[in-house]
Amino acid sequence: MAEAIRVVVTGAAGQIAYSLLYSIAKGDVFGKDQPIILVLLDIPPMLPVLDGVVMELQDCALPLLREVIPTDKVEVGFKDIDAAILVGSMPRKEGMERKDLLKANVAIFKTQGAALDKFAKKTVKVVVVGNPANTNCLIASKSAPSIPKENFSCLTRLDHNRACSQVAMRCGVSADKVKNVIIWGNHSSTQYPDVHHTKVTVSGSEVAAYDCIKDDAWLRGEFISTVQLRGAAVIKARKLSSAMSAAKAICDHIRDIWFGTKEGEFISMGIYAGANTYGIPEDLIYSFPVQIKNKTWKVVDGLSINDFSRAKMDATAAELVEERDTAMDFLSN
């Protein structure tokens, strides 16, 4: 048996974590022979709820789960961890301006970044889920200067999965027959779901998504807005935000970091833009198409970008620049 790895989940008493923890503990994410120590971090008022979650995890009698540690202290939560899944954030309340939301979250992710810097392994892989995810991820990374920027990513896999599913339904195939969808930019309503490079397997042969669907107006209109606004549609219907699908996307995202992407395929994740070939400003966490090998991501370069895509990619980048600048003002004050 391998040595147990330590995984922290923040916002661990919340509904996304409730859907996520079982999958992690039973081996769907880090592998079927990888023992796990789960650290559940939340705010003090949620500790009684966490006790209930701990009991349930114990009652699942999962062979890989070595220990469950509930805590409200970052020095306990982030100590020697191998993976951090930062789900907890301040949710947007009615009447709240986006900048108020940013201000509250800058404080949270500055604290968590500093704690990662101080207590976590330098090899830790950090996935930010709490919104606004891209900018929260950037703040956490900036607050943890001793951990490589490449170890931080934010979740756009839910958007990626949503886009795959929309294409699959339109083509009358299962979702696993769709590959190389791209989500560019921000996990917000400006994100750009791009299927110009997407392939769909129909009756055993690969076809370009545009050729399979044969409806450019839908692909450039309703398809994009459906993916962009899907989270709001779920909230409207369920009166709660996406939890089951978010948890599944987190599992997909981390499993790909741990085990790599399939040969010839790429997935979407929000990563540090750095020096990229797509003309995206450097100091951002921006969603790109990536391939992963040996726990290291690489942006898929050389994809052709038409004028339609360029405009969408630039618009979501502009929103991220504005968010970053607002957040950096809060950070410096």
Phi and psi in degrees as a GROMACS rama.xvg file:
@    title "Ramachandran Plot"
@    xaxis  label "Phi"
@    yaxis  label "Psi"
@TYPE xy
-66.57  163.426  ALA-2
-71.7247  145.384  GLU-3
-65.3333  141.067  ALA-4
-102.306  151.919  ILE-5
-101.307  125.732  ARG-6
-125.393  124.943  VAL-7
-104.24  139.029  VAL-8
-121.371  123.362  VAL-9
-92.7646  161.074  THR-10
61.5427  35.1214  GLY-11
-71.0511  -12.474  ALA-12
-91.868  -2.28362  ALA-13
-83.3164  177.791  GLY-14
-77.8078  -29.7004  GLN-15
-65.4869  -46.5126  ILE-16
-59.0576  -37.6604  ALA-17
-60.2633  -36.2066  TYR-18
-80.3382  -22.8914  SER-19
-88.3086  -40.7959  LEU-20
-61.0407  -39.2432  LEU-21
-61.8487  -44.8996  TYR-22
-61.398  -41.8942  SER-23
-64.0767  -47.9478  ILE-24
-68.9118  -24.1024  ALA-25
-94.6686  -0.0449738  LYS-26
101.956  11.1482  GLY-27
-74.3706  -16.8054  ASP-28
-108.182  -52.4283  VAL-29
-99.7622  0.864564  PHE-30
112.897  154.095  GLY-31
-75.7999  -9.27578  LYS-32
-123.909  24.4265  ASP-33
-108.054  103.112  GLN-34
-62.5777  150.647  PRO-35
-133.341  138.756  ILE-36
-108.748  118.56  ILE-37
-97.0345  126.127  LEU-38
-109.647  123.122  VAL-39
-108.752  112.914  LEU-40
-111.154  130.993  LEU-41
-153.109  179.24  ASP-42
-80.3969  156.359  ILE-43
-49.2395  -42.647  PRO-44
-62.5464  -17.9132  PRO-45
-93.0463  -1.02465  MET-46
-59.0906  -40.5416  LEU-47
-60.5127  -38.1935  PRO-48
-64.9241  -42.2109  VAL-49
-58.1425  -38.5601  LEU-50
-58.2541  -38.7468  ASP-51
-65.5942  -39.5165  GLY-52
-64.7091  -41.8807  VAL-53
-59.3228  -46.087  VAL-54
-58.4667  -43.6382  MET-55
-64.4658  -42.0067  GLU-56
-62.2435  -41.4597  LEU-57
-60.723  -42.758  GLN-58
-71.0025  -15.285  ASP-59
-72.5671  -16.7683  CYS-60
50.197  55.0876  ALA-61
-89.8966  126.459  LEU-62
-63.7401  -26.926  PRO-63
-84.6923  -16.4011  LEU-64
-84.9117  106.869  LEU-65
-83.6567  -35.5238  ARG-66
-161.625  148.012  GLU-67
-126.115  125.767  VAL-68
-119.765  106.678  ILE-69
-86.2865  139.363  PRO-70
-158.208  157.71  THR-71
-116.218  12.2199  ASP-72
-111.251  125.955  LYS-73
-63.9886  -31.3537  VAL-74
-68.68  -25.5702  GLU-75
-83.2908  -44.7187  VAL-76
-60.3177  -39.8986  GLY-77
-103.356  6.85943  PHE-78
-67.806  119.028  LYS-79
54.6905  33.6734  ASP-80
-84.4353  151.873  ILE-81
-95.6293  -28.6365  ASP-82
-145.6  137.973  ALA-83
-123.356  125.493  ALA-84
-114.62  103.038  ILE-85
-93.9585  90.2657  LEU-86
-91.8154  -35.957  VAL-87
-69.6579  130.265  GLY-88
-155.482  170.64  SER-89
-77.2827  117.987  MET-90
-75.7118  156.109  PRO-91
-74.8833  125.229  ARG-92
-98.8403  160.936  LYS-93
-57.5724  135.737  GLU-94
79.4269  3.11042  GLY-95
-85.3217  130.744  MET-96
-74.2811  153.022  GLU-97
-60.0445  -34.6341  ARG-98
-70.8932  -30.0463  LYS-99
-65.0827  -40.2605  ASP-100
-62.4208  -44.6338  LEU-101
-60.493  -44.0745  LEU-102
-60.385  -45.9941  LYS-103
-62.4802  -40.5156  ALA-104
-77.8672  -29.5184  ASN-105
-57.0311  -43.9394  VAL-106
-61.7374  -43.8466  ALA-107
-64.4981  -48.355  ILE-108
-80.1234  -21.0431  PHE-109
-66.0032  -46.0325  LYS-110
-61.7698  -45.6599  THR-111
-69.4953  -38.286  GLN-112
-61.2162  -45.4354  GLY-113
-61.6954  -38.4607  ALA-114
-69.0466  -38.8937  ALA-115
-59.4257  -45.7309  LEU-116
-58.004  -39.4127  ASP-117
-84.4369  -37.8945  LYS-118
-113.78  -24.8905  PHE-119
-82.9331  162.927  ALA-120
-63.5784  149.052  LYS-121
-71.626  -14.7647  LYS-122
-90.8724  2.24387  THR-123
-55.944  140.219  VAL-124
-101.825  125.254  LYS-125
-114.201  124.58  VAL-126
-117.066  122.11  VAL-127
-99.5937  126.197  VAL-128
-111.623  -38.9149  VAL-129
-59.1104  134.784  GLY-130
-87.4383  153.963  ASN-131
-70.7803  109.782  PRO-132
-61.9511  -43.4431  ALA-133
-61.4425  -48.5521  ASN-134
-73.6022  -36.296  THR-135
-59.0447  -40.9899  ASN-136
-64.2583  -42.484  CYS-137
-61.9777  -44.0006  LEU-138
-63.489  -43.9761  ILE-139
-60.378  -44.1465  ALA-140
-63.9536  -45.1331  SER-141
-64.5658  -27.3173  LYS-142
-86.8528  -0.726091  SER-143
-128.555  66.0237  ALA-144
-63.0251  -21.0372  PRO-145
-86.5721  -4.06323  SER-146
-103.796  130.067  ILE-147
-55.1034  138.799  PRO-148
-55.6438  -32.2149  LYS-149
-66.6918  -14.8739  GLU-150
-82.4432  -6.89848  ASN-151
-103.356  136.233  PHE-152
-146.878  159.028  SER-153
-122.109  159.448  CYS-154
-81.5748  112.536  LEU-155
-121.698  12.0344  THR-156
-68.2237  -28.4698  ARG-157
-64.08  -43.8  LEU-158
-63.043  -41.9582  ASP-159
-58.8246  -48.1532  HIS-160
-64.0439  -38.9718  ASN-161
-60.9028  -44.0163  ARG-162
-64.737  -44.0035  ALA-163
-56.3709  -46.1424  CYS-164
-64.9556  -41.1798  SER-165
-61.4142  -43.9128  GLN-166
-65.1614  -44.4033  VAL-167
-59.8088  -46.226  ALA-168
-62.5724  -39.3793  MET-169
-66.7112  -33.7997  ARG-170
-91.2979  -5.96887  CYS-171
70.6671  33.8598  GLY-172
-126.033  170.089  VAL-173
-79.0142  158.323  SER-174
-61.0416  -28.2482  ALA-175
-73.0808  -5.59976  ASP-176
-90.3144  2.85648  LYS-177
-113.463  128.546  VAL-178
-137.858  157.902  LYS-179
65.978  39.7142  ASN-180
-73.8347  150.861  VAL-181
-126.264  134.592  ILE-182
-107.142  117.68  ILE-183
-97.1181  136.806  TRP-184
93.3212  -131.753  GLY-185
-93.3938  144.548  ASN-186
-80.0316  74.8902  HIS-187
-155.357  -173.936  SER-188
-74.79  -0.503741  SER-189
-95.4568  -6.69009  THR-190
-52.8425  154.538  GLN-191
-119.91  104.141  TYR-192
-78.5434  118.207  PRO-193
-116.393  121.834  ASP-194
-116.038  21.8996  VAL-195
-66.1747  -21.8317  HIS-196
-114.063  10.4438  HIS-197
-81.5941  138.544  THR-198
-114.399  140.314  LYS-199
-121.659  129.53  VAL-200
-88.9961  113.901  THR-201
-122.245  124.025  VAL-202
48.0377  42.7548  SER-203
85.414  -5.47189  GLY-204
-124.548  148.517  SER-205
-83.8636  130.782  GLU-206
-127.35  145.593  VAL-207
-64.533  141.987  ALA-208
-55.5596  -42.1118  ALA-209
-61.6022  -36.6233  TYR-210
-74.7714  -31.5428  ASP-211
-72.8824  -41.5022  CYS-212
-84.5924  -35.089  ILE-213
52.4252  41.6749  LYS-214
-150.852  81.7024  ASP-215
-61.8133  -35.0049  ASP-216
-63.018  -41.9566  ALA-217
-65.5177  -45.0051  TRP-218
-64.7959  -30.8856  LEU-219
-96.4988  -4.69599  ARG-220
-123.567  -89.8679  GLY-221
-60.4779  -39.7033  GLU-222
-56.8913  -49.3452  PHE-223
-63.8622  -46.5105  ILE-224
-69.2516  -31.9534  SER-225
-61.0873  -45.5568  THR-226
-68.654  -43.7917  VAL-227
-60.6206  -37.5141  GLN-228
-106.798  11.5045  LEU-229
-62.284  -41.7916  ARG-230
-57.3227  -44.0805  GLY-231
-64.7823  -37.2067  ALA-232
-65.244  -38.5002  ALA-233
-65.6096  -44.0814  VAL-234
-60.6148  -42.3973  ILE-235
-61.4654  -40.7996  LYS-236
-78.9948  -41.38  ALA-237
-97.9662  -14.7998  ARG-238
64.0322  13.5078  LYS-239
-143.798  156.183  LEU-240
-79.3844  166.364  SER-241
-57.1829  123.863  SER-242
-121.584  -52.3853  ALA-243
-60.352  -48.4059  MET-244
-70.4015  -34.3219  SER-245
-65.3792  -43.0961  ALA-246
-62.6605  -42.2586  ALA-247
-61.2888  -41.8532  LYS-248
-65.6084  -39.0636  ALA-249
-61.0078  -44.1685  ILE-250
-60.4687  -45.4613  CYS-251
-59.6841  -46.7577  ASP-252
-59.3396  -50.4346  HIS-253
-72.4937  -38.2046  ILE-254
-60.3689  -39.0904  ARG-255
-67.4605  -35.6801  ASP-256
-62.4119  -45.4673  ILE-257
-70.9836  -41.2629  TRP-258
-114.044  -4.95681  PHE-259
89.2507  161.172  GLY-260
-87.7205  160.832  THR-261
-67.6403  148.494  LYS-262
-54.3133  130.29  GLU-263
77.4401  4.99157  GLY-264
-120.307  153.359  GLU-265
-132.579  158.014  PHE-266
-127.062  173.842  ILE-267
-107.327  134.317  SER-268
-152.442  151.167  MET-269
-79.785  119.985  GLY-270
-135.407  169.234  ILE-271
-66.7127  123.314  TYR-272
-64.0488  -38.0263  ALA-273
47.7993  -152.443  GLY-274
-84.3969  99.356  ALA-275
-111.39  163.307  ASN-276
-92.7778  5.96567  THR-277
-104.801  9.95552  TYR-278
71.0394  25.2302  GLY-279
-90.2206  134.414  ILE-280
-50.9382  141.702  PRO-281
-68.2709  -46.4879  GLU-282
-86.4949  57.7778  ASP-283
-136.701  155.948  LEU-284
-97.231  114.441  ILE-285
-131.99  141.452  TYR-286
-81.1951  125.163  SER-287
-125.024  165.463  PHE-288
-77.4782  129.587  PRO-289
-132.818  153.746  VAL-290
-115.849  145.967  GLN-291
-126.802  133.216  ILE-292
-145.296  138.683  LYS-293
51.5183  42.3039  ASN-294
61.7747  20.3547  LYS-295
-124.191  126.816  THR-296
-90.2633  154.608  TRP-297
-140.05  130.077  LYS-298
-66.76  136.748  VAL-299
-76.0795  111.494  VAL-300
-93.1775  165.829  ASP-301
80.969  9.15306  GLY-302
-76.3677  136.834  LEU-303
-71.8946  137.495  SER-304
-121.459  117.417  ILE-305
-85.0285  176.528  ASN-306
-64.2575  -37.1645  ASP-307
-58.9864  -49.899  PHE-308
-64.5803  -42.4348  SER-309
-55.4351  -46.0464  ARG-310
-63.2177  -41.533  ALA-311
-67.5722  -42.3775  LYS-312
-63.4026  -39.6082  MET-313
-70.914  -36.1787  ASP-314
-64.6859  -42.7696  ALA-315
-72.487  -31.3875  THR-316
-64.9335  -40.9074  ALA-317
-61.8566  -39.9798  ALA-318
-62.8808  -41.435  GLU-319
-66.3206  -37.3867  LEU-320
-62.1873  -43.9337  VAL-321
-63.8731  -43.9259  GLU-322
-60.7272  -46.0775  GLU-323
-60.2466  -46.408  ARG-324
-63.5544  -40.3282  ASP-325
-61.7569  -46.5197  THR-326
-63.997  -38.7913  ALA-327
-67.3908  -32.2509  MET-328
-61.9248  -45.1167  ASP-329
-64.3824  -37.9803  PHE-330
-65.5559  -38.4803  LEU-331
-81.2231  -15.845  SER-332
